[in-house]
Amino acid sequence: MTDTSTAANRYFDAISAALKGLDIFLRHDNSPLYGHGLVAQVVSEYIARLENSFACWKNRLGFTQSFRISRAESGFPVFQNVMELEKDRRTADQKLAAIPKPDELRAEMVDFILRRKAFPSDLQRSMAERLYLQDVGTGLVFAPFILPKTVRVSVNPKTGRPYCLVHWGAFDGSANLPLVYMAMIEDSSDDMVGALVTRDGKLNETVPIPLPVEGLLNPDLAHRFDDFAEKNSAYSLSPATIAGNLDKDFDTLHPKQLRRVVLGPFYSAGITEHNSTVADVLDKVRDSKNAWLLTWTIQEVFSKGEKPGRRGLWSSTPARDEFFINTDDLEAARQGVSAYEKHALVPHEAYQALYAAGEAETVFSGYKVHILSGERVISDV
């Protein structure tokens, strides 16, 4: 096995352990993730997509060597890999038709070994390609952009408007980071208010809403909202900018809260280079499967009030939200958010190494630390 393939296997083992650990953390009843089960549930969907993507990339290495990660920045694969997954997803069925079935390939491999007393490398590559195409063909991968879904609907008793929770995902091509967005949006359009709100200001239970709904709940705005989300999901845009753009672009949509979960950076011993202190300590961890550190940031911006709309004889002005930016916190102001939380997940062995080296306090300054120990995650250390 070459040094390159050994490093690749170490990386895949580490990121697999990290994502599995994050999923354990999110699904735990006591997860402190904003104390909001729905947020953890939504993020778990995108973690599953990431896990499937990495499984696909690992199989892809069985028949091609084109895989690169952002070693000095995010620690995640570079955007080109994500684009290739999306391209192959669209042509998977066509390519699969040209590759023999798994049972046929296995029979050919056995026959090759018995007759030639050699390893069937070409057949192994075909098997790896088939497994890759089968997985990527499901579509359950982390694409460059993942279309919005509505997962909750209710009514704001104060405004008498229906509101929904919508989420979508994006893999930022510049920062090479997976991003998850969640927006709580009120809808003041006459059709939606008339259909969903009863006279006593409650959700009309007689209207069937088969959650989750693909796209925004409002069918008249769903396609426009998809386009908006795709164009406004860059990491370089602050949550306040995205919420403000949404408020301006849709007169009848009122974003009351926008959350962004930024997954990464990811640190892996002997692979990533973006923090020499962390790298030096992780290199000393005995088991390479435990020599990693995964961080993520949850950003939130919320409306502090709404400027009422005006209707005049000759012109009208729609209602507009005013978003709260915490200027008392310099980092919150820089991020363009009302609040933020930085989290770190680290295996117990790696945390012990950082602690023993006297680096834990420096490395985890400002982070909520979660330690993975077997199938448990210990928080508030």
C-alpha positions as CSV (number, residue, x, y, z in Angstrom):
1,M,0.0,0.0,0.0
2,T,1.4,3.4,-1.0
3,D,1.9,6.3,1.4
4,T,-0.8,8.2,-0.5
5,S,-3.4,5.4,-0.1
6,T,-2.4,5.0,3.6
7,A,-2.9,8.7,4.2
8,A,-6.2,8.6,2.3
9,N,-7.4,5.7,4.4
10,R,-6.4,7.5,7.6
11,Y,-8.3,10.6,6.5
12,F,-11.5,8.6,5.6
13,D,-11.3,6.7,8.9
14,A,-11.0,10.0,10.9
15,I,-13.7,11.9,9.1
16,S,-16.0,8.8,9.4
17,A,-15.4,8.7,13.1
18,A,-16.0,12.4,13.4
19,L,-19.3,12.4,11.6
20,K,-20.5,9.4,13.5
21,G,-19.6,11.1,16.7
22,L,-21.4,14.3,15.6
23,D,-24.5,12.3,14.8
24,I,-24.4,10.6,18.3
25,F,-24.1,14.1,19.8
26,L,-27.1,15.5,17.7
27,R,-29.3,12.5,18.5
28,H,-28.7,12.5,22.2
29,D,-31.7,13.5,24.3
30,N,-29.5,15.9,26.3
31,S,-27.8,17.6,23.3
32,P,-27.3,21.2,24.2
33,L,-27.6,22.3,20.5
34,Y,-29.7,25.3,21.3
35,G,-32.0,23.1,23.4
36,H,-34.0,22.7,20.2
37,G,-34.6,19.1,19.0
38,L,-35.8,20.2,15.6
39,V,-32.4,21.9,14.9
40,A,-30.5,18.8,15.8
41,Q,-32.9,16.7,13.7
42,V,-32.4,18.9,10.6
43,V,-28.6,19.0,10.9
44,S,-28.6,15.2,11.2
45,E,-30.1,14.9,7.7
46,Y,-27.2,16.8,6.3
47,I,-24.7,14.7,8.4
48,A,-26.2,11.6,6.7
49,R,-25.6,13.2,3.3
50,L,-22.0,13.9,4.2
51,E,-21.4,10.4,5.4
52,N,-22.8,9.0,2.1
53,S,-20.6,11.5,0.2
54,F,-17.5,10.3,2.0
55,A,-18.5,6.6,1.3
56,C,-18.8,7.5,-2.4
57,W,-15.4,9.3,-2.4
58,K,-13.7,6.3,-0.8
59,N,-15.1,3.9,-3.4
60,R,-14.1,6.4,-6.1
61,L,-10.5,6.1,-5.0
62,G,-10.8,2.4,-6.0
63,F,-10.8,3.3,-9.7
64,T,-9.5,6.9,-9.9
65,Q,-7.0,9.0,-8.0
66,S,-8.7,12.3,-8.3
67,F,-9.4,13.3,-4.7
68,R,-8.1,16.4,-2.9
69,I,-8.9,18.0,0.4
70,S,-8.4,21.6,1.7
71,R,-5.5,20.7,3.9
72,A,-4.5,24.2,4.9
73,E,-8.0,25.6,5.5
74,S,-11.3,23.6,6.0
75,G,-10.0,20.1,6.2
76,F,-12.9,19.1,4.0
77,P,-12.7,17.9,0.3
78,V,-12.2,20.7,-2.2
79,F,-15.3,21.9,-4.1
80,Q,-14.2,20.0,-7.3
81,N,-14.9,16.7,-5.6
82,V,-18.5,17.8,-4.7
83,M,-19.1,18.9,-8.3
84,E,-17.9,15.6,-9.6
85,L,-20.3,13.8,-7.3
86,E,-23.2,15.9,-8.6
87,K,-22.1,15.3,-12.2
88,D,-21.9,11.5,-11.7
89,R,-25.2,11.4,-9.9
90,R,-26.9,12.6,-13.0
91,T,-25.3,10.0,-15.3
92,A,-25.1,7.1,-12.7
93,D,-27.9,4.9,-14.3
94,Q,-26.4,5.3,-17.8
95,K,-22.9,4.3,-16.6
96,L,-24.2,1.4,-14.4
97,A,-25.8,-0.2,-17.4
98,A,-22.4,-0.6,-19.0
99,I,-20.8,-2.4,-16.0
100,P,-21.6,-6.1,-15.2
101,K,-23.7,-6.9,-12.2
102,P,-22.0,-7.5,-8.8
103,D,-22.5,-11.3,-9.0
104,E,-21.0,-11.4,-12.5
105,L,-18.0,-9.4,-11.4
106,R,-17.4,-11.6,-8.4
107,A,-17.5,-14.7,-10.5
108,E,-15.1,-13.2,-13.0
109,M,-12.7,-12.2,-10.2
110,V,-12.7,-15.8,-8.8
111,D,-12.2,-17.2,-12.3
112,F,-9.3,-14.8,-13.0
113,I,-7.6,-15.7,-9.7
114,L,-7.9,-19.4,-10.3
115,R,-6.8,-19.4,-13.9
116,R,-4.0,-16.7,-13.8
117,K,-2.9,-17.0,-10.2
118,A,-2.9,-13.1,-10.0
119,F,-5.0,-10.4,-8.5
120,P,-7.8,-9.1,-10.8
121,S,-7.0,-5.3,-10.5
122,D,-9.2,-4.3,-13.5
123,L,-12.2,-6.2,-12.2
124,Q,-11.7,-4.8,-8.7
125,R,-11.7,-1.3,-10.3
126,S,-15.0,-2.1,-12.1
127,M,-16.5,-3.3,-8.8
128,A,-15.4,-0.1,-7.0
129,E,-16.9,1.9,-9.8
130,R,-20.2,0.0,-9.6
131,L,-20.4,0.5,-5.8
132,Y,-19.6,4.2,-6.2
133,L,-22.3,4.7,-8.9
134,Q,-24.9,2.8,-6.9
135,D,-24.3,5.0,-3.9
136,V,-24.1,8.3,-5.7
137,G,-27.1,7.4,-7.8
138,T,-29.4,7.5,-4.8
139,G,-28.9,11.3,-4.7
140,L,-28.5,11.3,-0.9
141,V,-25.1,13.1,-1.1
142,F,-24.1,16.6,-0.1
143,A,-24.6,18.4,-3.3
144,P,-23.3,21.9,-4.2
145,F,-26.8,23.1,-3.4
146,I,-29.6,21.1,-1.7
147,L,-33.1,22.4,-2.4
148,P,-35.2,23.9,0.5
149,K,-37.7,21.8,2.5
150,T,-40.5,23.0,4.8
151,V,-40.6,20.9,7.9
152,R,-42.9,22.9,10.3
153,V,-45.9,25.0,9.9
154,S,-47.8,27.1,12.6
155,V,-49.5,30.4,13.1
156,N,-48.1,33.5,15.0
157,P,-51.0,34.5,17.3
158,K,-49.7,38.1,17.5
159,T,-49.6,38.7,13.7
160,G,-52.2,36.2,12.6
161,R,-49.8,35.0,9.9
162,P,-48.8,31.4,9.1
163,Y,-45.1,30.7,9.5
164,C,-42.9,27.9,8.5
165,L,-39.4,26.5,9.2
166,V,-37.5,26.0,6.0
167,H,-34.1,24.4,5.6
168,W,-31.6,24.0,2.8
169,G,-27.9,23.2,2.3
170,A,-24.9,24.4,0.4
171,F,-21.3,23.4,0.0
172,D,-19.3,26.6,-0.3
173,G,-16.9,26.5,-3.2
174,S,-14.5,29.2,-1.9
175,A,-14.2,28.1,1.8
176,N,-14.8,24.4,1.0
177,L,-17.2,24.1,3.9
178,P,-20.6,22.4,4.2
179,L,-23.3,24.9,5.3
180,V,-26.8,24.2,6.7
181,Y,-29.5,26.9,6.7
182,M,-32.7,27.1,8.7
183,A,-35.2,30.0,8.4
184,M,-38.3,30.8,10.3
185,I,-40.5,32.8,7.9
186,E,-43.9,34.4,8.3
187,D,-46.1,34.6,5.1
188,S,-48.5,37.6,4.8
189,S,-49.8,36.7,1.3
190,D,-53.6,36.8,1.2
191,D,-54.0,33.3,-0.2
192,M,-51.8,31.7,2.5
193,V,-53.4,33.5,5.4
194,G,-56.9,32.7,4.0
195,A,-56.1,29.0,3.6
196,L,-54.1,28.3,6.7
197,V,-55.4,30.7,9.5
198,T,-58.8,30.2,11.1
199,R,-61.0,33.1,12.4
200,D,-59.7,32.5,15.9
201,G,-56.1,32.9,14.7
202,K,-55.1,29.2,14.7
203,L,-53.7,26.8,12.1
204,N,-56.5,25.4,10.0
205,E,-56.3,21.7,10.7
206,T,-58.6,20.8,7.8
207,V,-56.0,21.8,5.3
208,P,-53.7,18.7,4.8
209,I,-50.0,19.6,4.9
210,P,-47.9,16.4,4.2
211,L,-44.7,17.5,6.0
212,P,-41.9,17.7,5.0
213,V,-42.9,19.7,1.9
214,E,-40.4,20.0,-0.9
215,G,-39.6,23.7,-1.2
216,L,-41.3,26.7,0.4
217,L,-44.9,26.0,1.6
218,N,-46.2,28.8,-0.6
219,P,-46.5,27.3,-4.1
220,D,-46.6,30.7,-5.8
221,L,-43.2,31.6,-4.4
222,A,-41.6,28.2,-4.2
223,H,-39.5,28.4,-7.4
224,R,-38.4,32.0,-6.7
225,F,-37.4,31.0,-3.2
226,D,-35.3,28.1,-4.5
227,D,-33.5,30.5,-6.8
228,F,-33.0,33.0,-4.0
229,A,-31.6,30.3,-1.6
230,E,-29.1,29.1,-4.2
231,K,-27.9,32.6,-4.9
232,N,-27.7,33.6,-1.3
233,S,-26.0,30.7,0.4
234,A,-22.3,31.7,0.1
235,Y,-20.2,31.6,3.3
236,S,-19.0,35.1,2.4
237,L,-22.5,36.5,3.0
238,S,-23.3,37.2,6.6
239,P,-26.6,35.8,8.0
240,A,-27.8,39.4,8.5
241,T,-27.2,40.1,4.8
242,I,-29.0,36.9,3.7
243,A,-32.0,37.6,6.0
244,G,-32.1,41.3,4.7
245,N,-32.0,40.1,1.1
246,L,-34.8,37.7,1.7
247,D,-36.8,40.5,3.3
248,K,-36.2,42.8,0.4
249,D,-36.8,40.3,-2.4
250,F,-40.2,39.0,-1.1
251,D,-42.7,41.6,0.0
252,T,-45.0,39.0,1.7
253,L,-42.2,36.9,3.3
254,H,-41.0,38.0,6.7
255,P,-37.8,36.3,8.0
256,K,-38.0,36.2,11.8
257,Q,-35.0,34.1,12.4
258,L,-32.2,32.7,10.2
259,R,-29.7,30.1,11.5
260,R,-26.6,28.9,9.7
261,V,-24.6,25.9,10.8
262,V,-21.0,26.0,9.4
263,L,-19.5,22.5,9.6
264,G,-15.7,22.7,10.0
265,P,-12.9,23.2,10.1
266,F,-11.8,19.5,10.5
267,Y,-8.4,18.6,11.8
268,S,-6.7,15.2,11.2
269,A,-3.3,14.1,12.3
270,G,-0.7,14.0,9.5
271,I,-3.3,15.2,6.9
272,T,-4.4,18.8,7.7
273,E,-2.0,21.7,8.2
274,H,-4.2,24.6,9.3
275,N,-3.1,24.7,13.0
276,S,0.4,23.6,13.9
277,T,-0.3,23.4,17.6
278,V,-3.2,21.1,17.1
279,A,-1.3,19.1,14.5
280,D,1.7,18.6,16.7
281,V,-0.4,17.2,19.6
282,L,-2.6,15.0,17.4
283,D,0.4,13.5,15.9
284,K,1.2,12.0,19.3
285,V,-2.2,10.3,19.7
286,R,-1.5,6.5,19.6
287,D,-4.6,5.4,17.6
288,S,-4.9,7.4,14.3
289,K,-8.7,6.9,14.4
290,N,-8.8,9.1,17.4
291,A,-6.4,11.7,16.2
292,W,-8.9,14.3,14.9
293,L,-10.9,17.4,16.0
294,L,-14.1,18.6,14.4
295,T,-15.4,22.1,15.0
296,W,-18.6,23.8,13.9
297,T,-20.3,27.2,14.4
298,I,-24.0,28.0,14.8
299,Q,-24.9,31.5,13.7
300,E,-28.2,33.2,14.3
301,V,-29.8,36.4,13.4
302,F,-33.4,37.4,14.4
303,S,-35.8,40.2,13.9
304,K,-36.1,42.7,16.7
305,G,-39.1,44.3,15.2
306,E,-41.1,44.9,12.1
307,K,-41.6,48.3,10.4
308,P,-45.3,48.3,9.4
309,G,-46.2,48.5,5.7
310,R,-48.2,51.4,4.4
311,R,-50.9,51.3,1.8
312,G,-51.6,54.6,-0.1
313,L,-53.8,55.6,-3.0
314,W,-50.8,56.0,-5.3
315,S,-48.1,53.8,-3.7
316,S,-47.6,51.3,-1.0
317,T,-44.7,50.1,1.1
318,P,-44.4,46.5,2.3
319,A,-43.6,45.7,5.9
320,R,-39.9,45.3,6.6
321,D,-38.0,43.6,9.4
322,E,-35.2,45.1,11.5
323,F,-32.6,42.6,12.5
324,F,-30.7,42.6,15.7
325,I,-26.9,42.6,15.5
326,N,-25.1,42.3,18.8
327,T,-22.6,45.2,18.6
328,D,-21.6,44.7,22.2
329,D,-19.8,41.5,21.0
330,L,-17.1,42.3,18.5
331,E,-17.1,38.8,17.1
332,A,-20.9,38.8,16.7
333,A,-20.7,42.1,14.9
334,R,-18.0,40.9,12.6
335,Q,-20.0,37.8,11.7
336,G,-23.2,39.8,11.2
337,V,-25.3,37.9,13.7
338,S,-27.4,38.3,16.8
339,A,-25.7,35.4,18.5
340,Y,-23.3,32.6,17.7
341,E,-21.9,29.4,19.3
342,K,-18.6,27.6,18.5
343,H,-18.5,23.9,19.2
344,A,-15.7,21.3,19.2
345,L,-16.0,17.6,19.1
346,V,-12.9,15.6,20.1
347,P,-12.2,11.9,20.9
348,H,-11.3,11.3,24.6
349,E,-7.8,10.2,23.7
350,A,-7.1,13.4,21.7
351,Y,-8.5,15.6,24.4
352,Q,-6.3,13.9,27.0
353,A,-3.3,14.5,24.7
354,L,-4.1,18.2,24.3
355,Y,-4.7,18.5,28.1
356,A,-1.5,16.8,28.9
357,A,0.4,19.1,26.6
358,G,-1.1,22.1,28.3
359,E,-2.8,23.2,25.0
360,A,-6.5,22.4,25.8
361,E,-7.3,25.8,27.2
362,T,-5.7,27.6,24.3
363,V,-7.1,25.4,21.6
364,F,-10.7,25.3,23.0
365,S,-10.9,29.0,24.0
366,G,-14.4,30.2,23.1
367,Y,-15.6,26.7,22.2
368,K,-18.2,24.5,23.8
369,V,-16.3,21.2,24.1
370,H,-17.9,17.8,23.5
371,I,-15.7,14.7,24.2
372,L,-16.5,11.5,22.3
373,S,-15.9,8.4,24.4
374,G,-17.1,5.2,22.8
375,E,-20.8,5.6,22.0
376,R,-21.2,8.6,24.4
377,V,-20.6,12.3,24.1
378,I,-19.7,14.2,27.3
379,S,-20.4,18.0,27.1
380,D,-19.7,20.9,29.4
381,V,-16.2,19.8,30.3
